[in-house]
Amino acid sequence: MKPARARPLTIVADDLTGACDAGTLFAGRAPVPVSVWPRRAAEAAVRVADTESRTVPPDEAAGRVSAVAGRARAGYWFKKIDSTLRGPVGAEVDALLRATGTATALVCPAFPAQGRVVLDRLLLVGGVPVADSPIARDAQFTGGSSSVVEILRAQLDRALAWIPIDQLRAGPEALAARVRRLAGTAIVADAETDADLDALVQAALAVTPMPLLVGSAGLARALAARLGLLAEHAELPSGSRWLIVAGSRHPATRRQIREARAAGLTVLATADRPVENRADVLARLIEQAVAALERERWDLVVVTGGETAAALWAALGAERIDLVGAPAPGLAFGYLRAPGHEALPLLTKAGGFGPPELLVSLARPEVVA
């Protein structure tokens, strides 16, 4: 399969940072536009639609996914999901299969670059089963199990199958034959390395009709590489004036905030406020961010957390984000386009990703050298 030009590739994500960290991988030939629900996906060879559905009921999430599929021209599809299986994953996969008339799904949330792997059907985060990790306390994690098969079985009204790691590594022809034999099911695949994810994509591209690929940025990267669209390392804008808008309260983000402030970066964060009404706290953060953008010119705006990114998008009345590449795994760089505003250089990051020095290493590499 050649790079998708005559037939567009549409990536359907359930939150904005996930939409960005997957879509930016495909920007090797042209910027990849991202739209946020309910805006229609842009016309492009590769485009991303964020349904903003991770926190909504399964029926509503399925409806949004179906609506996105109904608006788009026929082409290839990738269902971007959270690497820790938060949100109504099964309902959205089922909806996209039905809306696109696809019989088979190949599912693997593994993201080895961020320590998320699938072995013996179990999703492991940093070597810990996801149900035993802090992620299990997240309100959007509804699995109650670490088994990808069991989590999907409770959400997806389809036959499920499994490809263990030894069958995955049996060679491209054997793996493609296995996928063909399991046609009509939702196939959960083990994967421990980027090479494993590449093998899955190679097998999917060898099967006709092609199954729906369902995964995180790890599987998306493998697909972008196979299509010849993988973006090289993206250079961030020069200049030291960074505004960090941190809506995530994840411990990883808290540590990054402390390091960023110590290095002299400007940070606005919900972690500075006591836990109260989440919506009110986020609204005040966005008000501060918009005021800072109106008051000063920034070389780069960094946003952590999908909910925060979507709230800033709405506050600015944005039309799209044009993604141009990834400066590091789990990050996405692009330009936010909003009427009446200059293009805003934007870096997005999911709340749970990255070491404490991540932001400082990007903004002040001499500090961590």
One Martini backbone bead per residue (centre of mass of N, CA, C, O) as a GRO file, in nm:
protein
  369
    1MET     BB    1   0.094   0.037   0.024
    2LYS     BB    2   0.059   0.360  -0.040
    3PRO     BB    3   0.049   0.665   0.009
    4ALA     BB    4  -0.224   0.851   0.113
    5ARG     BB    5  -0.407   1.018  -0.149
    6ALA     BB    6  -0.659   0.919  -0.299
    7ARG     BB    7  -0.689   0.787  -0.013
    8PRO     BB    8  -0.770   0.880   0.275
    9LEU     BB    9  -0.663   0.936   0.611
   10THR     BB   10  -0.843   0.863   0.912
   11ILE     BB   11  -0.820   0.990   1.239
   12VAL     BB   12  -0.969   0.866   1.544
   13ALA     BB   13  -1.017   1.048   1.839
   14ASP     BB   14  -1.085   1.119   2.206
   15ASP     BB   15  -0.845   1.335   2.218
   16LEU     BB   16  -0.623   1.593   2.162
   17THR     BB   17  -0.344   1.478   2.235
   18GLY     BB   18  -0.388   1.212   2.084
   19ALA     BB   19  -0.437   1.334   1.807
   20CYS     BB   20  -0.154   1.468   1.793
   21ASP     BB   21   0.050   1.227   1.855
   22ALA     BB   22  -0.046   1.078   1.596
   23GLY     BB   23  -0.066   1.283   1.354
   24THR     BB   24   0.235   1.396   1.354
   25LEU     BB   25   0.364   1.132   1.224
   26PHE     BB   26   0.229   1.211   0.918
   27ALA     BB   27   0.419   1.491   0.844
   28GLY     BB   28   0.642   1.423   0.611
   29ARG     BB   29   0.483   1.590   0.358
   30ALA     BB   30   0.250   1.722   0.539
   31PRO     BB   31   0.040   1.875   0.707
   32VAL     BB   32  -0.176   1.786   0.985
   33PRO     BB   33  -0.507   1.809   1.042
   34VAL     BB   34  -0.703   1.921   1.325
   35SER     BB   35  -1.015   1.838   1.469
   36VAL     BB   36  -1.300   1.944   1.671
   37TRP     BB   37  -1.565   1.880   1.819
   38PRO     BB   38  -1.799   1.940   1.556
   39ARG     BB   39  -1.592   1.965   1.350
   40ARG     BB   40  -1.491   1.914   1.047
   41ALA     BB   41  -1.287   1.748   0.865
   42ALA     BB   42  -1.035   1.800   0.680
   43GLU     BB   43  -0.899   1.824   0.365
   44ALA     BB   44  -0.680   1.541   0.339
   45ALA     BB   45  -0.465   1.285   0.324
   46VAL     BB   46  -0.430   1.358   0.634
   47ARG     BB   47  -0.657   1.326   0.914
   48VAL     BB   48  -0.801   1.461   1.223
   49ALA     BB   49  -1.049   1.341   1.464
   50ASP     BB   50  -1.188   1.487   1.751
   51THR     BB   51  -1.453   1.368   1.969
   52GLU     BB   52  -1.454   1.419   2.271
   53SER     BB   53  -1.520   1.099   2.429
   54ARG     BB   54  -1.387   0.992   2.698
   55THR     BB   55  -1.625   1.128   2.908
   56VAL     BB   56  -1.855   0.987   2.770
   57PRO     BB   57  -2.096   0.801   2.695
   58PRO     BB   58  -2.104   0.537   2.486
   59ASP     BB   59  -2.337   0.629   2.300
   60GLU     BB   60  -2.218   0.909   2.240
   61ALA     BB   61  -1.949   0.818   2.130
   62ALA     BB   62  -2.062   0.650   1.895
   63GLY     BB   63  -2.209   0.886   1.756
   64ARG     BB   64  -1.958   1.055   1.690
   65VAL     BB   65  -1.809   0.848   1.520
   66SER     BB   66  -2.032   0.811   1.309
   67ALA     BB   67  -2.038   1.106   1.216
   68VAL     BB   68  -1.750   1.124   1.112
   69ALA     BB   69  -1.779   0.892   0.903
   70GLY     BB   70  -2.023   1.027   0.745
   71ARG     BB   71  -1.850   1.292   0.649
   72ALA     BB   72  -1.643   1.118   0.511
   73ARG     BB   73  -1.450   1.004   0.291
   74ALA     BB   74  -1.344   0.747   0.152
   75GLY     BB   75  -1.105   0.523   0.321
   76TYR     BB   76  -0.881   0.526   0.562
   77TRP     BB   77  -0.843   0.385   0.903
   78PHE     BB   78  -0.781   0.515   1.246
   79LYS     BB   79  -0.795   0.411   1.588
   80LYS     BB   80  -0.746   0.616   1.848
   81ILE     BB   81  -0.610   0.522   2.162
   82ASP     BB   82  -0.548   0.465   2.474
   83SER     BB   83  -0.268   0.316   2.630
   84THR     BB   84  -0.479   0.261   2.901
   85LEU     BB   85  -0.791   0.230   2.829
   86ARG     BB   86  -0.945   0.486   2.825
   87GLY     BB   87  -1.264   0.478   2.787
   88PRO     BB   88  -1.505   0.392   2.521
   89VAL     BB   89  -1.360   0.183   2.323
   90GLY     BB   90  -1.564  -0.031   2.222
   91ALA     BB   91  -1.785   0.160   2.115
   92GLU     BB   92  -1.599   0.300   1.904
   93VAL     BB   93  -1.510   0.058   1.741
   94ASP     BB   94  -1.789  -0.043   1.662
   95ALA     BB   95  -1.882   0.216   1.517
   96LEU     BB   96  -1.654   0.218   1.298
   97LEU     BB   97  -1.710  -0.051   1.174
   98ARG     BB   98  -2.001   0.010   1.087
   99ALA     BB   99  -1.959   0.282   0.928
  100THR     BB  100  -1.726   0.135   0.727
  101GLY     BB  101  -1.769  -0.182   0.680
  102THR     BB  102  -1.587  -0.335   0.885
  103ALA     BB  103  -1.501  -0.663   1.011
  104THR     BB  104  -1.202  -0.595   1.118
  105ALA     BB  105  -0.990  -0.584   1.411
  106LEU     BB  106  -0.670  -0.438   1.518
  107VAL     BB  107  -0.553  -0.461   1.858
  108CYS     BB  108  -0.303  -0.218   2.005
  109PRO     BB  109  -0.192  -0.013   2.284
  110ALA     BB  110   0.095  -0.009   2.248
  111PHE     BB  111   0.389   0.198   2.395
  112PRO     BB  112   0.711   0.147   2.433
  113ALA     BB  113   0.831   0.444   2.470
  114GLN     BB  114   0.617   0.449   2.746
  115GLY     BB  115   0.586   0.149   2.882
  116ARG     BB  116   0.364   0.012   2.687
  117VAL     BB  117   0.243  -0.325   2.702
  118VAL     BB  118   0.163  -0.653   2.547
  119LEU     BB  119   0.115  -0.955   2.747
  120ASP     BB  120  -0.089  -1.204   2.757
  121ARG     BB  121  -0.316  -0.959   2.722
  122LEU     BB  122  -0.156  -0.766   2.903
  123LEU     BB  123  -0.148  -0.447   3.037
  124LEU     BB  124   0.155  -0.264   3.068
  125VAL     BB  125   0.290  -0.022   3.312
  126GLY     BB  126   0.599  -0.033   3.387
  127GLY     BB  127   0.537  -0.359   3.449
  128VAL     BB  128   0.235  -0.296   3.531
  129PRO     BB  129  -0.065  -0.369   3.573
  130VAL     BB  130  -0.308  -0.145   3.510
  131ALA     BB  131  -0.499  -0.230   3.759
  132ASP     BB  132  -0.226  -0.173   3.958
  133SER     BB  133  -0.225   0.117   3.885
  134PRO     BB  134  -0.294   0.454   3.902
  135ILE     BB  135  -0.494   0.444   3.657
  136ALA     BB  136  -0.732   0.290   3.806
  137ARG     BB  137  -0.825   0.577   3.947
  138ASP     BB  138  -0.937   0.665   3.697
  139ALA     BB  139  -1.248   0.752   3.579
  140GLN     BB  140  -1.178   0.643   3.268
  141PHE     BB  141  -1.123   0.368   3.407
  142THR     BB  142  -1.341   0.071   3.327
  143GLY     BB  143  -1.221  -0.223   3.328
  144GLY     BB  144  -1.113  -0.403   3.596
  145SER     BB  145  -0.865  -0.485   3.409
  146SER     BB  146  -0.562  -0.604   3.226
  147SER     BB  147  -0.727  -0.728   3.002
  148VAL     BB  148  -0.798  -0.657   2.685
  149VAL     BB  149  -1.015  -0.867   2.636
  150GLU     BB  150  -1.193  -0.809   2.886
  151ILE     BB  151  -1.246  -0.512   2.834
  152LEU     BB  152  -1.382  -0.554   2.553
  153ARG     BB  153  -1.603  -0.761   2.625
  154ALA     BB  154  -1.769  -0.542   2.797
  155GLN     BB  155  -1.796  -0.335   2.518
  156LEU     BB  156  -1.794  -0.560   2.278
  157ASP     BB  157  -2.016  -0.693   2.019
  158ARG     BB  158  -1.774  -0.921   1.959
  159ALA     BB  159  -1.558  -1.123   1.845
  160LEU     BB  160  -1.265  -1.259   1.999
  161ALA     BB  161  -0.906  -1.238   1.964
  162TRP     BB  162  -0.559  -1.382   1.967
  163ILE     BB  163  -0.208  -1.269   1.949
  164PRO     BB  164   0.068  -1.392   2.031
  165ILE     BB  165   0.403  -1.331   2.037
  166ASP     BB  166   0.495  -1.585   1.874
  167GLN     BB  167   0.304  -1.532   1.628
  168LEU     BB  168   0.401  -1.247   1.563
  169ARG     BB  169   0.717  -1.375   1.522
  170ALA     BB  170   0.675  -1.588   1.262
  171GLY     BB  171   0.618  -1.392   1.034
  172PRO     BB  172   0.459  -1.227   0.782
  173GLU     BB  173   0.296  -1.459   0.650
  174ALA     BB  174   0.185  -1.593   0.907
  175LEU     BB  175   0.046  -1.342   1.020
  176ALA     BB  176  -0.142  -1.281   0.783
  177ALA     BB  177  -0.286  -1.556   0.793
  178ARG     BB  178  -0.399  -1.516   1.077
  179VAL     BB  179  -0.571  -1.268   1.015
  180ARG     BB  180  -0.749  -1.403   0.801
  181ARG     BB  181  -0.869  -1.628   0.991
  182LEU     BB  182  -0.987  -1.378   1.189
  183ALA     BB  183  -1.208  -1.283   1.038
  184GLY     BB  184  -1.465  -1.089   1.207
  185THR     BB  185  -1.283  -0.981   1.435
  186ALA     BB  186  -1.136  -0.885   1.741
  187ILE     BB  187  -0.790  -0.835   1.748
  188VAL     BB  188  -0.562  -0.918   1.990
  189ALA     BB  189  -0.228  -0.794   2.040
  190ASP     BB  190   0.077  -0.844   2.101
  191ALA     BB  191   0.338  -0.607   2.235
  192GLU     BB  192   0.693  -0.489   2.304
  193THR     BB  193   0.775  -0.351   2.031
  194ASP     BB  194   0.821  -0.176   1.746
  195ALA     BB  195   0.855  -0.433   1.572
  196ASP     BB  196   0.581  -0.553   1.643
  197LEU     BB  197   0.410  -0.322   1.525
  198ASP     BB  198   0.518  -0.347   1.238
  199ALA     BB  199   0.413  -0.634   1.191
  200LEU     BB  200   0.114  -0.565   1.213
  201VAL     BB  201   0.102  -0.363   0.980
  202GLN     BB  202   0.209  -0.547   0.759
  203ALA     BB  203  -0.025  -0.749   0.783
  204ALA     BB  204  -0.262  -0.555   0.730
  205LEU     BB  205  -0.159  -0.463   0.438
  206ALA     BB  206  -0.183  -0.777   0.327
  207VAL     BB  207  -0.490  -0.743   0.370
  208THR     BB  208  -0.807  -0.842   0.211
  209PRO     BB  209  -0.945  -0.649   0.375
  210MET     BB  210  -0.853  -0.407   0.571
  211PRO     BB  211  -0.812  -0.365   0.882
  212LEU     BB  212  -0.878  -0.209   1.168
  213LEU     BB  213  -0.677   0.012   1.329
  214VAL     BB  214  -0.598  -0.016   1.690
  215GLY     BB  215  -0.436   0.255   1.871
  216SER     BB  216  -0.165   0.415   1.944
  217ALA     BB  217   0.120   0.584   1.870
  218GLY     BB  218   0.274   0.326   1.814
  219LEU     BB  219   0.100   0.222   1.572
  220ALA     BB  220   0.104   0.485   1.411
  221ARG     BB  221   0.405   0.490   1.351
  222ALA     BB  222   0.412   0.229   1.185
  223LEU     BB  223   0.219   0.330   0.965
  224ALA     BB  224   0.374   0.581   0.872
  225ALA     BB  225   0.624   0.425   0.781
  226ARG     BB  226   0.482   0.232   0.571
  227LEU     BB  227   0.364   0.499   0.407
  228GLY     BB  228   0.595   0.728   0.397
  229LEU     BB  229   0.506   0.964   0.648
  230LEU     BB  230   0.724   0.997   0.846
  231ALA     BB  231   0.830   1.215   1.070
  232GLU     BB  232   1.068   1.396   1.158
  233HIS     BB  233   1.233   1.570   1.358
  234ALA     BB  234   1.114   1.844   1.539
  235GLU     BB  235   1.165   2.179   1.541
  236LEU     BB  236   1.166   2.427   1.749
  237PRO     BB  237   1.130   2.732   1.819
  238SER     BB  238   1.288   2.999   1.861
  239GLY     BB  239   1.316   3.089   2.181
  240SER     BB  240   1.237   3.159   2.542
  241ARG     BB  241   0.920   3.212   2.521
  242TRP     BB  242   0.736   3.024   2.744
  243LEU     BB  243   0.407   2.872   2.772
  244ILE     BB  244   0.267   2.685   3.040
  245VAL     BB  245  -0.027   2.469   3.022
  246ALA     BB  246  -0.135   2.288   3.316
  247GLY     BB  247  -0.408   2.059   3.363
  248SER     BB  248  -0.261   1.837   3.478
  249ARG     BB  249  -0.232   1.616   3.788
  250HIS     BB  250  -0.014   1.445   3.724
  251PRO     BB  251   0.283   1.354   3.853
  252ALA     BB  252   0.449   1.407   3.597
  253THR     BB  253   0.360   1.704   3.566
  254ARG     BB  254   0.445   1.812   3.842
  255ARG     BB  255   0.748   1.763   3.797
  256GLN     BB  256   0.775   1.938   3.541
  257ILE     BB  257   0.691   2.203   3.674
  258ARG     BB  258   0.916   2.229   3.880
  259GLU     BB  259   1.147   2.231   3.672
  260ALA     BB  260   1.050   2.473   3.500
  261ARG     BB  261   1.058   2.688   3.723
  262ALA     BB  262   1.358   2.651   3.800
  263ALA     BB  263   1.431   2.746   3.487
  264GLY     BB  264   1.222   3.005   3.424
  265LEU     BB  265   0.944   2.922   3.344
  266THR     BB  266   0.619   2.973   3.238
  267VAL     BB  267   0.347   2.881   3.466
  268LEU     BB  268   0.028   2.725   3.430
  269ALA     BB  269  -0.168   2.563   3.702
  270THR     BB  270  -0.383   2.337   3.867
  271ALA     BB  271  -0.179   2.235   4.090
  272ASP     BB  272  -0.202   2.517   4.256
  273ARG     BB  273  -0.483   2.407   4.329
  274PRO     BB  274  -0.734   2.307   4.489
  275VAL     BB  275  -0.955   2.062   4.508
  276GLU     BB  276  -1.250   2.096   4.317
  277ASN     BB  277  -1.405   2.217   4.072
  278ARG     BB  278  -1.289   2.124   3.777
  279ALA     BB  279  -1.422   2.324   3.580
  280ASP     BB  280  -1.341   2.585   3.730
  281VAL     BB  281  -1.036   2.546   3.728
  282LEU     BB  282  -1.006   2.530   3.420
  283ALA     BB  283  -1.135   2.801   3.349
  284ARG     BB  284  -0.921   2.975   3.497
  285LEU     BB  285  -0.680   2.880   3.338
  286ILE     BB  286  -0.780   2.975   3.058
  287GLU     BB  287  -0.807   3.271   3.126
  288GLN     BB  288  -0.507   3.310   3.184
  289ALA     BB  289  -0.402   3.220   2.907
  290VAL     BB  290  -0.550   3.426   2.730
  291ALA     BB  291  -0.433   3.675   2.869
  292ALA     BB  292  -0.136   3.608   2.803
  293LEU     BB  293  -0.176   3.611   2.490
  294GLU     BB  294  -0.280   3.914   2.478
  295ARG     BB  295  -0.027   4.048   2.632
  296GLU     BB  296   0.172   3.844   2.484
  297ARG     BB  297   0.454   3.710   2.322
  298TRP     BB  298   0.510   3.375   2.206
  299ASP     BB  299   0.711   3.114   2.096
  300LEU     BB  300   0.560   2.903   2.298
  301VAL     BB  301   0.294   2.666   2.356
  302VAL     BB  302   0.223   2.456   2.634
  303VAL     BB  303   0.013   2.159   2.652
  304THR     BB  304  -0.140   1.973   2.916
  305GLY     BB  305  -0.385   1.790   2.830
  306GLY     BB  306  -0.674   1.734   2.658
  307GLU     BB  307  -0.877   1.917   2.808
  308THR     BB  308  -0.705   2.172   2.790
  309ALA     BB  309  -0.671   2.190   2.485
  310ALA     BB  310  -0.978   2.207   2.421
  311ALA     BB  311  -1.033   2.465   2.588
  312LEU     BB  312  -0.843   2.650   2.430
  313TRP     BB  313  -0.967   2.612   2.158
  314ALA     BB  314  -1.247   2.728   2.233
  315ALA     BB  315  -1.153   3.011   2.342
  316LEU     BB  316  -1.017   3.080   2.042
  317GLY     BB  317  -1.180   2.964   1.798
  318ALA     BB  318  -1.079   2.724   1.651
  319GLU     BB  319  -1.019   2.527   1.346
  320ARG     BB  320  -0.709   2.426   1.371
  321ILE     BB  321  -0.432   2.192   1.357
  322ASP     BB  322  -0.100   2.206   1.229
  323LEU     BB  323   0.098   1.941   1.187
  324VAL     BB  324   0.479   1.874   1.181
  325GLY     BB  325   0.572   1.714   1.455
  326ALA     BB  326   0.814   1.529   1.674
  327PRO     BB  327   1.041   1.599   1.933
  328ALA     BB  328   0.898   1.356   2.093
  329PRO     BB  329   0.763   1.117   2.248
  330GLY     BB  330   0.423   1.228   2.293
  331LEU     BB  331   0.463   1.468   2.099
  332ALA     BB  332   0.331   1.787   1.951
  333PHE     BB  333   0.380   1.993   1.660
  334GLY     BB  334   0.223   2.319   1.585
  335TYR     BB  335  -0.059   2.516   1.444
  336LEU     BB  336  -0.286   2.739   1.559
  337ARG     BB  337  -0.604   2.816   1.409
  338ALA     BB  338  -0.747   3.151   1.434
  339PRO     BB  339  -0.954   3.389   1.410
  340GLY     BB  340  -0.769   3.690   1.451
  341HIS     BB  341  -0.502   3.515   1.458
  342GLU     BB  342  -0.209   3.413   1.487
  343ALA     BB  343  -0.016   3.168   1.455
  344LEU     BB  344   0.021   2.912   1.707
  345PRO     BB  345   0.266   2.780   1.873
  346LEU     BB  346   0.232   2.419   1.945
  347LEU     BB  347   0.257   2.204   2.237
  348THR     BB  348   0.173   1.868   2.304
  349LYS     BB  349   0.076   1.681   2.616
  350ALA     BB  350   0.033   1.428   2.797
  351GLY     BB  351   0.016   1.401   3.138
  352GLY     BB  352   0.172   1.094   3.174
  353PHE     BB  353   0.430   1.202   3.028
  354GLY     BB  354   0.748   1.191   3.114
  355PRO     BB  355   1.005   1.332   3.249
  356PRO     BB  356   1.090   1.586   3.458
  357GLU     BB  357   1.299   1.722   3.225
  358LEU     BB  358   1.153   1.761   2.954
  359LEU     BB  359   1.096   2.069   2.918
  360VAL     BB  360   1.384   2.166   2.980
  361SER     BB  361   1.529   2.007   2.749
  362LEU     BB  362   1.384   2.184   2.529
  363ALA     BB  363   1.426   2.489   2.638
  364ARG     BB  364   1.708   2.409   2.832
  365PRO     BB  365   1.961   2.220   2.740
  366GLU     BB  366   2.194   2.347   2.916
  367VAL     BB  367   2.078   2.252   3.200
  368VAL     BB  368   2.093   1.916   3.119
  369ALA     BB  369   2.392   1.865   3.002
   0.00000   0.00000   0.00000
